[in-house]
Amino acid sequence: MDLIVGADGWAQFGAERCRCAVGPAGFSFDKREGDGATPVGAWPCRMLYYRPDRLSAPRTGLPTIALKPEDGWCDAPGDPRYNRLVTLPYPASAETLWRDDHVYDLIVPLGYNDAPVVPGRGSAIFLHLARLDFIATQGCIALAFIDLLAFLENADITSRVVITART
């Protein structure tokens, strides 16, 4: 099942329509590291990471991996592990995945700029949990907890997040 994300702040999967958050710069056909934009395209759902200290692994057809406190994601374009999972502390810039807030309690890395990785084209494009006020992400797509769980229940390795520039 695909999750279709439109420019109007809403997403749809199957018959379900739900609110979503995207990057503060909106959508981009030319994503760059740190631009705050969400990349337009159809991006495969690679796997699911979850915080085992906060919740059980949800039902999903995606490969599921428990996060560890030392997990990070490299966002340094010049590093050989750019746009990849790394172990913290890491010698280059890397985002911490084990966060104090709850937005990364569930993370689906999307198949954006990963086959092959192109330095500077953007990293850490995830489907994750939205903040209560649906504040903008850094370029990711974020859903409410109940909506993300509903999507994950029907998701598998053929599922994609399809980001359109249309409403």
C-alpha positions in Angstrom: 0.0 0.0 0.0 1.3 3.5 -0.9 1.0 6.6 1.2 0.2 9.6 -1.1 1.4 12.9 0.3 -0.1 16.1 -1.3 0.9 19.7 -1.1 -2.2 20.5 1.0 -0.9 19.0 4.3 -2.8 15.8 3.9 -1.9 12.2 3.1 -3.9 9.3 1.9 -3.5 5.5 2.0 -6.3 3.2 0.9 -9.5 4.9 1.9 -7.9 6.7 4.8 -7.1 10.4 4.7 -5.0 12.0 7.4 -3.1 15.1 8.3 0.7 15.2 7.7 3.7 17.5 8.3 6.4 18.0 5.7 9.5 20.3 5.4 9.2 24.0 6.0 10.4 24.7 2.5 7.6 22.6 1.0 8.3 20.2 -1.8 11.4 20.1 -4.1 12.3 18.5 -7.3 16.0 19.3 -6.6 16.5 18.3 -2.9 19.7 19.4 -1.2 21.2 18.7 2.2 19.8 21.1 4.8 17.3 22.9 2.5 14.3 22.0 4.6 12.4 20.6 1.6 10.6 17.3 1.1 11.7 15.6 -2.1 9.0 14.9 -4.7 8.9 11.4 -6.0 7.9 7.8 -5.1 10.2 6.5 -2.3 10.1 2.9 -1.2 9.7 2.1 2.5 12.9 0.3 3.5 12.2 -0.9 7.0 10.8 0.2 10.4 12.9 1.2 13.4 11.1 1.5 16.7 11.9 2.5 20.3 11.6 -0.7 22.3 11.6 1.1 25.7 8.5 3.1 24.7 6.4 0.7 22.6 6.2 -2.8 21.2 7.0 -3.5 17.6 3.9 -2.6 15.6 2.2 -5.0 13.2 3.7 -4.5 9.8 5.0 -6.3 6.8 8.2 -4.2 6.8 11.4 -5.6 8.3 11.4 -4.3 11.9 14.5 -3.3 13.9 14.6 -2.1 17.5 16.5 1.2 17.9 19.5 1.4 20.3 20.6 4.5 22.2 23.8 4.7 20.1 22.0 4.7 16.7 22.5 7.7 14.5 22.1 8.7 10.8 25.1 10.3 9.0 24.2 13.7 7.4 27.8 14.7 6.5 27.9 14.8 2.6 31.6 14.2 2.5 31.6 11.1 4.7 31.6 7.6 3.2 28.6 6.7 5.5 26.5 9.6 4.3 22.7 8.9 4.4 23.4 5.6 6.4 22.8 4.3 9.9 25.9 4.9 12.1 26.9 4.2 15.7 27.3 7.2 17.9 29.5 8.9 18.8 30.4 9.2 15.1 33.4 11.2 13.8 31.3 13.1 11.2 28.0 14.9 11.6 25.2 12.5 12.5 21.6 12.9 13.7 20.7 11.1 16.9 17.8 8.6 16.4 17.3 7.9 20.1 15.6 11.2 21.0 14.0 12.7 24.1 10.9 13.7 22.2 8.7 11.0 20.6 9.0 11.9 16.9 11.5 9.0 16.2 9.7 6.4 18.3 8.7 5.0 14.9 11.0 5.7 11.9 10.6 4.4 8.3 13.7 5.3 6.3 12.6 6.0 2.7 14.5 5.0 -0.3 15.5 8.5 -1.2 19.1 9.1 -2.2 20.2 5.6 -1.2 20.8 3.6 -4.4 23.2 5.1 -5.1 23.9 7.7 -2.4 24.8 11.1 -4.0 26.7 13.4 -1.6 24.7 16.6 -0.8 21.4 15.4 -2.3 19.8 15.0 1.1 19.8 12.5 3.9 17.6 11.1 6.6 14.3 11.3 4.7 12.0 9.4 7.0 8.4 8.7 7.6 8.0 9.3 11.3 5.7 10.6 14.1 4.3 14.2 13.9 4.5 16.6 16.8 1.0 17.3 18.3 0.8 20.7 16.5 2.1 19.2 13.2 5.0 21.6 13.1 7.2 21.2 10.0 9.8 18.5 9.8 13.3 19.0 8.3 12.2 17.4 5.1 10.6 14.2 6.3 6.9 13.2 6.3 5.3 12.9 9.7 1.9 11.4 10.7 -0.1 11.2 13.9 0.7 8.0 15.9 -2.7 6.3 15.1 -2.3 7.1 11.4 1.2 5.9 11.2 0.2 2.7 12.9 -2.7 2.2 10.5 -0.4 2.7 7.5 2.3 0.4 8.9 -0.2 -2.4 9.5 -0.8 -2.6 5.7 2.8 -1.7 4.6 5.4 -4.1 3.3 8.6 -3.9 1.2 6.5 -2.9 -1.9 5.0 0.1 -0.2 6.1 3.6 -1.1 5.6 7.1 0.1 4.6 9.1 -3.0 5.2 12.8 -2.6 3.3 14.9 -5.1 3.5 18.7 -5.6 -0.3 18.7 -6.2 -3.1 19.3 -3.8 
